[in-house]
Amino acid sequence: MKKFIITSIMLIAIFGLVLSGMEKRLDKFVGEKSFDIEGIKELVINNESWDLEFNNSESNKLTVTFEGKQKDKKNDPVTIKSKSKRIIISQQDEDGGFTDNFSFGKKGIIHISIPQNALDTLTVNNSYGDIKMNDIKSKNVIISNDSGTAKIEGLSAEKGRFTSKDGELSLKESSLKNLTSASTSGDNYLMNVNSPNMNITSVDGEVSVNDAVEGKTLLVETKSGDITVAYKEVPTSLKITANSNSSDITLNLDSLKLDTDTEKSKVGTIGDASNQLELLSKYGTINAE
């Protein structure tokens, strides 16, 4: 048994050295490109595995910088195209076979600086890379994510639409007139997000809304994911519906008058009930305070 363990460790070490040597032989791929923001209405990013970082820019230029690894000099892993009023950034992994699945560290990163309120639409189609976004203002923000982590702070938009399979969404200190988030097993964490219309759905992922601001509608629906909503200030005018077959529903809200109070369903009002809070889960727990 000891010989087997020692042999396994040696094989793993040798395999790691081989792969590490292959990584060193990859060429660096770096670049920068800037565009005058006037005339640009939409930015589209199609990203496979590199990390994405978005920041606001004080200049009147949209600037893209990138740094990563390139295996084949004939095929650029990142391309940038300008078409009509649209900028399209595409990152595609090179087909390297079996060893690509065992590469060490991150493959690359793309930094994007965007002037405030310059874009009508920002669209991100992401597979495996992580997304960081700070202080971005755009009319429409659309993020489609497979399994990467999206950390967004200081977002200001009229409409925000987020979809995810397994990736986690963290949205903080942001303001959106309409917010829609749909995920399969990815968790949704929102903190101090001001949105009059908020619709969050998930199959298995957890949904947590902290420092919530009372708005017109807040709908959260999951299949087996737990739901937590905590208001920043005590709601003054709210109609509340909470349903779960888990029989685990807790509502700790001042001045709440319950019309229906069972293990699986609680319906009530605060004030004249001009706003709506609807929390629905088939098997998950529900907590609101």
C-alpha positions as CSV (number, residue, x, y, z in Angstrom):
1,M,0.0,0.0,0.0
2,K,2.8,2.4,0.9
3,K,4.6,1.7,-2.5
4,F,1.3,2.5,-4.3
5,I,0.9,5.8,-2.5
6,I,4.5,6.8,-3.1
7,T,4.2,5.8,-6.8
8,S,1.0,7.8,-7.1
9,I,2.6,10.9,-5.6
10,M,5.6,10.6,-7.9
11,L,3.4,10.3,-11.0
12,I,1.3,13.3,-9.9
13,A,4.5,15.4,-9.4
14,I,5.9,14.4,-12.7
15,F,2.6,15.2,-14.5
16,G,2.6,18.5,-12.8
17,L,6.1,19.3,-13.9
18,V,5.3,18.4,-17.5
19,L,2.2,20.6,-17.5
20,S,4.1,23.4,-15.8
21,G,6.7,23.2,-18.5
22,M,4.0,23.4,-21.2
23,E,2.6,26.5,-19.5
24,K,5.9,28.2,-19.7
25,R,6.2,27.6,-23.4
26,L,2.9,29.5,-24.0
27,D,3.4,33.0,-25.4
28,K,2.1,36.1,-23.7
29,F,-0.8,37.7,-25.4
30,V,-1.3,41.4,-24.4
31,G,-2.9,44.3,-26.1
32,E,-4.9,47.5,-25.7
33,K,-7.5,49.3,-27.9
34,S,-9.5,52.4,-27.4
35,F,-12.6,53.8,-29.0
36,D,-14.2,57.3,-28.9
37,I,-17.4,56.7,-27.1
38,E,-19.4,59.0,-29.3
39,G,-21.4,56.9,-31.7
40,I,-21.1,53.7,-29.7
41,K,-24.4,52.5,-28.4
42,E,-23.8,48.9,-27.5
43,L,-20.9,46.8,-26.1
44,V,-21.1,43.0,-26.5
45,I,-18.7,40.6,-24.8
46,N,-18.6,36.9,-25.7
47,N,-16.3,35.3,-23.2
48,E,-15.3,31.7,-22.7
49,S,-12.9,31.3,-19.8
50,W,-10.9,34.6,-19.2
51,D,-11.8,36.8,-16.3
52,L,-13.6,40.1,-17.0
53,E,-13.2,43.4,-15.1
54,F,-15.4,46.4,-15.8
55,N,-14.7,49.9,-14.4
56,N,-15.9,53.4,-15.1
57,S,-13.7,55.8,-17.0
58,E,-13.5,59.5,-16.6
59,S,-12.3,60.0,-20.2
60,N,-14.5,59.9,-23.3
61,K,-13.0,56.7,-24.5
62,L,-14.0,53.1,-24.1
63,T,-10.7,51.2,-23.4
64,V,-10.0,47.5,-23.6
65,T,-6.8,46.0,-22.3
66,F,-6.1,42.3,-22.1
67,E,-3.3,39.9,-20.9
68,G,-3.2,36.2,-21.2
69,K,-1.6,33.2,-22.9
70,Q,-1.5,32.3,-26.5
71,K,-0.7,28.8,-27.8
72,D,-1.0,29.4,-31.6
73,K,0.3,32.7,-32.9
74,K,-2.0,32.3,-35.9
75,N,-5.1,32.4,-33.7
76,D,-5.7,35.3,-31.3
77,P,-7.6,34.3,-28.2
78,V,-9.1,37.8,-28.0
79,T,-10.5,39.7,-30.9
80,I,-12.2,43.2,-30.9
81,K,-14.4,44.4,-33.7
82,S,-16.2,47.6,-34.4
83,K,-19.4,47.4,-36.4
84,S,-21.8,50.2,-36.9
85,K,-22.5,51.5,-33.4
86,R,-21.5,48.3,-31.7
87,I,-18.2,47.0,-30.2
88,I,-17.8,43.2,-30.0
89,I,-15.2,41.6,-27.9
90,S,-14.8,37.9,-28.3
91,Q,-12.6,35.5,-26.3
92,Q,-12.3,31.9,-27.4
93,D,-10.1,29.2,-26.0
94,E,-7.7,27.5,-28.3
95,D,-8.3,23.8,-28.9
96,G,-5.3,22.2,-27.2
97,G,-6.7,18.7,-26.4
98,F,-6.5,16.9,-23.1
99,T,-3.9,19.0,-21.3
100,D,-5.9,22.2,-21.6
101,N,-8.2,20.8,-18.9
102,F,-5.3,20.8,-16.5
103,S,-3.8,24.2,-17.0
104,F,-2.5,26.0,-13.9
105,G,-3.9,29.4,-12.9
106,K,-6.0,31.8,-14.9
107,K,-5.7,31.8,-18.6
108,G,-6.1,35.6,-19.0
109,I,-8.0,38.7,-18.0
110,I,-9.8,41.4,-19.9
111,H,-10.1,44.9,-18.5
112,I,-12.8,47.2,-19.9
113,S,-13.2,50.9,-18.9
114,I,-16.5,52.5,-19.9
115,P,-17.4,56.2,-19.6
116,Q,-20.5,56.9,-17.4
117,N,-23.9,56.7,-19.1
118,A,-22.3,56.2,-22.5
119,L,-23.9,53.0,-23.5
120,D,-27.5,52.1,-24.3
121,T,-26.8,48.4,-23.8
122,L,-24.0,46.3,-22.2
123,T,-24.3,42.6,-23.0
124,V,-22.0,39.9,-21.5
125,N,-22.2,36.3,-22.6
126,N,-19.9,34.4,-20.2
127,S,-19.1,30.7,-19.9
128,Y,-16.5,30.0,-17.2
129,G,-14.7,33.3,-16.4
130,D,-15.3,35.4,-13.3
131,I,-16.9,38.8,-13.7
132,K,-16.1,41.9,-11.6
133,M,-18.0,45.1,-12.3
134,N,-17.6,48.4,-10.4
135,D,-19.5,51.7,-10.8
136,I,-20.9,51.1,-14.2
137,K,-23.8,53.1,-15.6
138,S,-25.7,52.0,-18.6
139,K,-29.4,52.0,-19.7
140,N,-29.5,48.2,-20.2
141,V,-27.3,45.6,-18.7
142,I,-27.7,41.9,-19.8
143,I,-25.5,39.2,-18.3
144,S,-25.7,35.6,-19.3
145,N,-23.4,33.4,-17.2
146,D,-22.7,29.7,-17.2
147,S,-20.6,28.8,-14.1
148,G,-18.5,31.9,-13.5
149,T,-18.9,34.1,-10.4
150,A,-20.3,37.6,-11.0
151,K,-19.5,40.3,-8.4
152,I,-21.2,43.6,-9.2
153,E,-21.1,46.8,-7.2
154,G,-22.3,50.3,-7.8
155,L,-24.3,49.4,-10.9
156,S,-26.9,51.9,-12.2
157,A,-29.2,50.9,-15.0
158,E,-32.8,51.2,-16.1
159,K,-33.0,47.5,-16.8
160,G,-30.8,44.7,-15.6
161,R,-31.3,41.1,-16.7
162,F,-29.1,38.3,-15.2
163,T,-29.3,34.7,-16.1
164,S,-27.0,31.9,-14.8
165,K,-26.8,28.1,-14.7
166,D,-24.3,27.4,-11.8
167,G,-22.6,30.7,-11.4
168,E,-23.1,32.9,-8.3
169,L,-24.4,36.5,-8.5
170,S,-23.4,39.1,-6.0
171,L,-25.0,42.5,-6.5
172,K,-24.3,45.3,-4.1
173,E,-25.0,49.0,-3.6
174,S,-26.8,49.3,-6.9
175,S,-29.9,51.0,-8.4
176,L,-32.0,49.6,-11.2
177,K,-35.5,50.5,-12.3
178,N,-36.2,46.9,-13.3
179,L,-34.2,43.9,-12.2
180,T,-34.7,40.3,-13.4
181,S,-32.5,37.4,-12.3
182,A,-33.0,33.8,-13.2
183,S,-30.7,30.9,-12.2
184,T,-30.6,27.1,-12.1
185,S,-28.4,26.2,-9.2
186,G,-26.5,29.4,-8.8
187,D,-27.0,31.5,-5.7
188,N,-28.2,35.1,-5.7
189,Y,-26.9,37.5,-3.1
190,L,-28.2,41.1,-3.2
191,M,-27.4,43.8,-0.7
192,N,-28.6,47.4,-0.6
193,V,-30.1,47.1,-4.1
194,N,-32.7,49.8,-4.9
195,S,-35.2,48.5,-7.5
196,P,-38.9,49.3,-7.6
197,N,-39.5,46.1,-9.7
198,M,-37.5,43.1,-8.7
199,N,-38.1,39.5,-10.0
200,I,-35.7,36.7,-8.9
201,T,-36.2,33.0,-9.8
202,S,-34.1,30.0,-9.0
203,V,-34.4,26.3,-9.1
204,D,-31.9,25.1,-6.4
205,G,-30.0,28.2,-5.6
206,E,-30.3,30.3,-2.5
207,V,-31.7,33.8,-2.7
208,S,-30.7,36.4,-0.2
209,V,-31.8,40.0,-0.3
210,N,-30.3,42.1,2.4
211,D,-30.8,45.8,3.2
212,A,-33.8,45.7,0.8
213,V,-35.5,48.9,-0.1
214,E,-39.3,48.8,-0.1
215,G,-40.4,49.0,-3.8
216,K,-43.4,48.4,-5.9
217,T,-42.9,44.6,-6.4
218,L,-40.4,42.1,-5.0
219,L,-41.0,38.6,-6.3
220,V,-38.7,35.7,-5.3
221,E,-39.5,32.2,-6.4
222,T,-37.4,29.0,-6.0
223,K,-38.0,25.2,-6.1
224,S,-35.7,24.0,-3.3
225,G,-33.6,27.1,-2.6
226,D,-33.9,29.0,0.6
227,I,-35.2,32.6,0.6
228,T,-34.1,35.4,2.9
229,V,-35.3,39.0,2.7
230,A,-34.2,41.6,5.2
231,Y,-35.4,45.2,4.8
232,K,-33.2,48.2,5.4
233,E,-36.0,50.1,7.0
234,V,-39.4,48.8,8.2
235,P,-41.9,48.6,5.4
236,T,-44.8,50.9,5.7
237,S,-47.2,49.7,2.9
238,L,-46.9,46.1,1.9
239,K,-48.9,43.1,0.9
240,I,-47.1,39.9,1.8
241,T,-47.5,36.4,0.4
242,A,-45.2,33.6,1.5
243,N,-45.8,29.9,0.5
244,S,-43.6,26.9,1.0
245,N,-44.3,23.2,1.3
246,S,-41.4,22.9,3.7
247,S,-43.6,24.3,6.5
248,D,-40.7,26.6,7.4
249,I,-41.9,30.2,7.0
250,T,-40.8,33.0,9.3
251,L,-42.1,36.6,9.0
252,N,-40.7,39.1,11.5
253,L,-42.1,42.3,10.2
254,D,-43.5,45.1,12.4
255,S,-47.2,46.0,12.0
256,L,-47.8,42.9,9.9
257,K,-51.5,41.7,10.1
258,L,-51.9,38.1,8.8
259,D,-55.1,37.1,7.0
260,T,-53.8,33.6,6.4
261,D,-51.5,31.9,8.8
262,T,-50.8,28.2,8.2
263,E,-47.6,26.2,8.2
264,K,-47.3,26.3,4.4
265,S,-48.9,29.7,3.7
266,K,-48.9,33.1,5.2
267,V,-50.6,36.1,3.7
268,G,-50.9,39.5,5.3
269,T,-50.6,43.3,5.0
270,I,-48.7,46.3,6.4
271,G,-50.4,49.7,6.1
272,D,-52.5,50.2,3.0
273,A,-50.6,47.4,1.1
274,S,-49.7,49.5,-2.0
275,N,-46.5,47.5,-2.6
276,Q,-46.1,43.7,-3.0
277,L,-43.7,41.1,-1.5
278,E,-44.2,37.6,-2.8
279,L,-42.0,34.8,-1.6
280,L,-42.6,31.3,-3.1
281,S,-40.6,28.1,-2.7
282,K,-41.7,24.6,-3.2
283,Y,-39.3,23.0,-0.7
284,G,-37.0,25.7,0.6
285,T,-37.3,27.8,3.8
286,I,-38.5,31.4,3.8
287,N,-37.5,34.2,6.2
288,A,-38.5,37.8,6.0
289,E,-37.7,40.6,8.5
